[in-house]
Amino acid sequence: MDMKTSSGKKLGLKEKYRHMTRGLDWETSYQKREDVHPLVEYEGIKIHDWDKWEDPFRLTMDAYWKYQSEKERKLYAIIEAYAQNNGHLNVTDARYLNAIKLFLTGISPLEYMAHRGFAMAGRAFPGAGPRVACLMQSLDELRHAQTQIHSLSNYNKYYNGFHDPAHMLQRVWYLSVPRSFFDDAVTAGPFEFMVAIGFSFEYVLTNLLFVPFVSGAAYNGDMGTMTFGFSAQSDEARHMTLGLEIIKFILEQDPDNIPIVQRWIDKWTWRGYRVLTLVGMMMDYMLPKRIMSWKEAWEVYFEQNGGALFKDLARYGIRPPKWLDQISFDKDHISHQAWATFYQYGAIADFHTWSPTEDELDWLSAKYPNSFDKYYRPRLKFWREQAEQGNRFYNKTLPQLCQTCQIPMVFTEPGDPTKICYREVDYQGEKFHFCSDGCKEIFENEPEKYKQSWLPAHQIYQGNCFPEGTDPTAEGFDPVSKVLEYYNIGFGQDNLDFEGSQDQKNFAKWRGMATSNE
Amino acid sequence: MQMDLRTVSIQPLRQTFSNIARRFGDKPASRYQEGTYDFQSTVNFHYRPTWDPDHEIFDTARTAIVMADWYAFKDPRQFYYGAYTLARAKQQEAAEANLGFVENHNLVATLDADLRQRATDLLLPLRHVAWGGNLNGASVCAYGYGTAFTQPFIFQAMDHLAIAQYLTRVGLLLGDESLLDQAKASWMNDDAWQGLRRYVEDTFVVKDPFELFIAQDVALDGLLYPLVFDAIVNDVFASQGGTAISLATQFMTEWFKETRRWADATIKTAASESAENKALIEKWAGHWRDRAAAALRPVAQIAVGDQADTLIAEQVEQFNARLAKAGAQV
């Protein structure tokens, strides 16, 4: 956009953008500011001058439409070609699809939540700069939710487990982990939301969340997923800039903000890290062609890159997040502990699990020399032997869940991988259970919030996860089948082992049709 | 002759997602459907908002409008992100060409001084009205219920921002930066603008998302856009040698024509749901229409003097007819 004023003076980009955003804003006088923007005070964050906000990306709407529409055009052309060409038959192995099921049910509905959350944040902030940035991100997040569902729509036509993502997110046991993370963020105030999602999630952890799925797709011949991932890249770059800008802005405004922000960084790094357990498991166990191990990813993207970031933030008085020692110890363990959990509970999940092949076990041994052979390989071998004898193990007892992160209590003590870690707190005459010091402390800071957690295992035991009209006292009542019905998980289609699944059979048959004349 | 290109054909297991199949049967679904229906969570929320503990994160009780199914709403434009963005990209190309044409041919110089002044005085403070529309769009998108209802409001929010930005460019065609400052001063202080500013600021504290939709997108936009951009700019100004202005604001004319269809469909769906909804919509629409008409009178006078009353009466009449067609008598 080339713009001159009629007097012939050409405006600079910055100047021009000022007229296009903050120049539009005014101090209301018919309504009080605290009535127009009632949510900016209650978290205790002090902002003295909203104009100190540096707009991280100066994008006017016309430029936004122009740029984004070009990306949309390309993306949808590829989605269509991929579908028409039965691109799904080009993935490395049908097991790979389960990683994408995890993405579609665990991540895409969160992109939607981010859309609404950024609309809330944009509405809440009185400054023109943050408002525009948040609303543009809200629009982008809608894009991501929709391009993902559109890209994966074709997989849903041919494979199980993809068919009801938003429904499952609100019901299925393990999906309460990512869902409660986002529910937690949007029920916080606007500043905490920005630190939680804009900074911790989009900036600090994005290379550990979004990137492994997209790289995994690229490594495994999944052009559908890869394309929406790459198409979102420039949006994500804008979002990362916003995440960093918001944190610097808050910290620079008032020293009283520092301890509040520090507590949020501690909390959201830990919350985010717990959600990343699912990604770690995906990277180590679910990709037929692996990118790198979870441990390597943590070292590169958090310890090295994150380390540099926190060094930079030190000048504001911010220290690195709490519990990093534990995370560093746990990096040898959590992906294995998570996979073991999903393997056991494979009857009530919407994707398949399996016994890793011998080659894969060797890869894991090489990547995890300190832990895998000693603690995890023997168990996987035992389960495989049992499965081969027709005793595939399915755990039928529901696990205890952590009140904060909602992950089953399967993680071990920091420093002792042979002992499950339990923590508890008495609050208002009730006992609450936690998987870690981090989750316990987060609860203790806001017990009124976390006592509300909708814990799937508890809810099943309370009879709240059966289809309407179910009579649990009826003869022959089978709770598992009723829970699956409530989840809309098709028994023998969406769940159980990959070995013998419809996905496995169909993929083999269709690939045969596409590559031979039989 | 038809070409018979072949691809390996595999029988799909299902045509669409289960939630779409529950609503429409298992048949091929549109991108609008798959990208819209049931995306927003409705059950088993984990925590109440710390900023609004009386409600769930998404809660039907935030509005007095009652719907058996909030997915009864349907955007007749079938806008999901992709369709929206492609449509707007095309419009921005046209807008760019128009603004470029006005600029390159220095058409502003062809306006007589009085017309130029009136156009400046009328159009530039409207930047702030559009900026208000941006905030209100964000509100309804944030606190409304159900993607079919809320999704169009992020588009409205960003469209209003775009309009504020286009008006800024019109301002810079008509003069220089100082015009923008003068326009803001008028918006803040001139009597002619205070009714409208009060209106806009009062909408900022409307909590009910549906009422806010009526106040902003139905009543205010529904009177302001046809009045300013059709009746005044395209008719009166054009007849006074001001086609350049009409060209520079064509985006707004087209935009209103298009978004009106969506607003009408939204009213129609809610009003036909129940007599209670209909009565509420009529009450809100009547109230905000009267306020908007009154607030716009001195603004129209800036541009057309004594003609303002007639023009506004015509607009109100058309507005009433439009709402009657959508099922609300005001």
Chai-1 contact restraints between the chains, C-beta under 6 A:
chainA,res_idxA,chainB,res_idxB,connection_type,confidence,min_distance_angstrom,max_distance_angstrom,comment,restraint_id
A,T5,B,L172,contact,1.0,0.0,6.0,A-B,restraint_1
A,T5,B,D176,contact,1.0,0.0,6.0,A-B,restraint_2
A,S6,B,V108,contact,1.0,0.0,6.0,A-B,restraint_3
A,S6,B,L173,contact,1.0,0.0,6.0,A-B,restraint_4
A,S6,B,G175,contact,1.0,0.0,6.0,A-B,restraint_5
A,S7,B,D176,contact,1.0,0.0,6.0,A-B,restraint_6
A,H19,B,T168,contact,1.0,0.0,6.0,A-B,restraint_7
A,H19,B,L180,contact,1.0,0.0,6.0,A-B,restraint_8
A,M20,B,Q165,contact,1.0,0.0,6.0,A-B,restraint_9
A,M20,B,T168,contact,1.0,0.0,6.0,A-B,restraint_10
A,L24,B,R127,contact,1.0,0.0,6.0,A-B,restraint_11
A,L24,B,W131,contact,1.0,0.0,6.0,A-B,restraint_12
A,L24,B,A164,contact,1.0,0.0,6.0,A-B,restraint_13
A,T28,B,E201,contact,1.0,0.0,6.0,A-B,restraint_14
A,Y30,B,R198,contact,1.0,0.0,6.0,A-B,restraint_15
A,Y30,B,E201,contact,1.0,0.0,6.0,A-B,restraint_16
A,Q31,B,E201,contact,1.0,0.0,6.0,A-B,restraint_17
A,Q31,B,F204,contact,1.0,0.0,6.0,A-B,restraint_18
A,Q31,B,V205,contact,1.0,0.0,6.0,A-B,restraint_19
A,D35,B,V205,contact,1.0,0.0,6.0,A-B,restraint_20
A,V36,B,F204,contact,1.0,0.0,6.0,A-B,restraint_21
A,L39,B,W51,contact,1.0,0.0,6.0,A-B,restraint_22
A,T60,B,Q165,contact,1.0,0.0,6.0,A-B,restraint_23
A,M61,B,M158,contact,1.0,0.0,6.0,A-B,restraint_24
A,M61,B,L161,contact,1.0,0.0,6.0,A-B,restraint_25
A,M61,B,A162,contact,1.0,0.0,6.0,A-B,restraint_26
A,M61,B,Q165,contact,1.0,0.0,6.0,A-B,restraint_27
A,D62,B,Q92,contact,1.0,0.0,6.0,A-B,restraint_28
A,W65,B,T85,contact,1.0,0.0,6.0,A-B,restraint_29
A,W65,B,R88,contact,1.0,0.0,6.0,A-B,restraint_30
A,W65,B,A89,contact,1.0,0.0,6.0,A-B,restraint_31
A,W65,B,Q92,contact,1.0,0.0,6.0,A-B,restraint_32
A,K66,B,A89,contact,1.0,0.0,6.0,A-B,restraint_33
A,Q68,B,T85,contact,1.0,0.0,6.0,A-B,restraint_34
A,S69,B,T85,contact,1.0,0.0,6.0,A-B,restraint_35
A,S69,B,L86,contact,1.0,0.0,6.0,A-B,restraint_36
A,S69,B,A89,contact,1.0,0.0,6.0,A-B,restraint_37
A,E72,B,G82,contact,1.0,0.0,6.0,A-B,restraint_38
A,E72,B,T85,contact,1.0,0.0,6.0,A-B,restraint_39
A,N86,B,V8,contact,1.0,0.0,6.0,A-B,restraint_40
A,Y112,B,F39,contact,1.0,0.0,6.0,A-B,restraint_41
A,A119,B,A138,contact,1.0,0.0,6.0,A-B,restraint_42
A,A119,B,C141,contact,1.0,0.0,6.0,A-B,restraint_43
A,A119,B,A142,contact,1.0,0.0,6.0,A-B,restraint_44
A,M120,B,A142,contact,1.0,0.0,6.0,A-B,restraint_45
A,G122,B,A138,contact,1.0,0.0,6.0,A-B,restraint_46
A,R123,B,A138,contact,1.0,0.0,6.0,A-B,restraint_47
A,R123,B,S139,contact,1.0,0.0,6.0,A-B,restraint_48
A,R123,B,A142,contact,1.0,0.0,6.0,A-B,restraint_49
A,L135,B,A138,contact,1.0,0.0,6.0,A-B,restraint_50
A,L135,B,A157,contact,1.0,0.0,6.0,A-B,restraint_51
A,S138,B,I154,contact,1.0,0.0,6.0,A-B,restraint_52
A,L139,B,I154,contact,1.0,0.0,6.0,A-B,restraint_53
A,L139,B,M158,contact,1.0,0.0,6.0,A-B,restraint_54
A,L142,B,Y81,contact,1.0,0.0,6.0,A-B,restraint_55
A,R143,B,Y81,contact,1.0,0.0,6.0,A-B,restraint_56
A,Q146,B,G35,contact,1.0,0.0,6.0,A-B,restraint_57
A,Q146,B,Y80,contact,1.0,0.0,6.0,A-B,restraint_58
A,Q146,B,Y81,contact,1.0,0.0,6.0,A-B,restraint_59
A,I149,B,E34,contact,1.0,0.0,6.0,A-B,restraint_60
A,I149,B,G35,contact,1.0,0.0,6.0,A-B,restraint_61
A,H150,B,R31,contact,1.0,0.0,6.0,A-B,restraint_62
A,S153,B,E34,contact,1.0,0.0,6.0,A-B,restraint_63
A,N156,B,F17,contact,1.0,0.0,6.0,A-B,restraint_64
A,K157,B,P12,contact,1.0,0.0,6.0,A-B,restraint_65
A,Y158,B,P12,contact,1.0,0.0,6.0,A-B,restraint_66
A,H163,B,F17,contact,1.0,0.0,6.0,A-B,restraint_67
A,H163,B,S18,contact,1.0,0.0,6.0,A-B,restraint_68
A,D164,B,S18,contact,1.0,0.0,6.0,A-B,restraint_69
A,A166,B,D38,contact,1.0,0.0,6.0,A-B,restraint_70
A,A166,B,F39,contact,1.0,0.0,6.0,A-B,restraint_71
A,H167,B,N19,contact,1.0,0.0,6.0,A-B,restraint_72
A,Q170,B,S41,contact,1.0,0.0,6.0,A-B,restraint_73
A,Q170,B,V43,contact,1.0,0.0,6.0,A-B,restraint_74
A,Q170,B,N44,contact,1.0,0.0,6.0,A-B,restraint_75
A,S180,B,H46,contact,1.0,0.0,6.0,A-B,restraint_76
A,D183,B,H46,contact,1.0,0.0,6.0,A-B,restraint_77
A,D183,B,Y47,contact,1.0,0.0,6.0,A-B,restraint_78
A,V186,B,I57,contact,1.0,0.0,6.0,A-B,restraint_79
A,T187,B,Y47,contact,1.0,0.0,6.0,A-B,restraint_80
A,T187,B,P49,contact,1.0,0.0,6.0,A-B,restraint_81
A,T187,B,T50,contact,1.0,0.0,6.0,A-B,restraint_82
A,G189,B,W51,contact,1.0,0.0,6.0,A-B,restraint_83
A,K449,B,Y47,contact,1.0,0.0,6.0,A-B,restraint_84
A,Q452,B,Y47,contact,1.0,0.0,6.0,A-B,restraint_85
A,S453,B,H46,contact,1.0,0.0,6.0,A-B,restraint_86
A,W454,B,N44,contact,1.0,0.0,6.0,A-B,restraint_87
A,W454,B,H46,contact,1.0,0.0,6.0,A-B,restraint_88
A,W510,B,I10,contact,1.0,0.0,6.0,A-B,restraint_89
A,A514,B,V8,contact,1.0,0.0,6.0,A-B,restraint_90
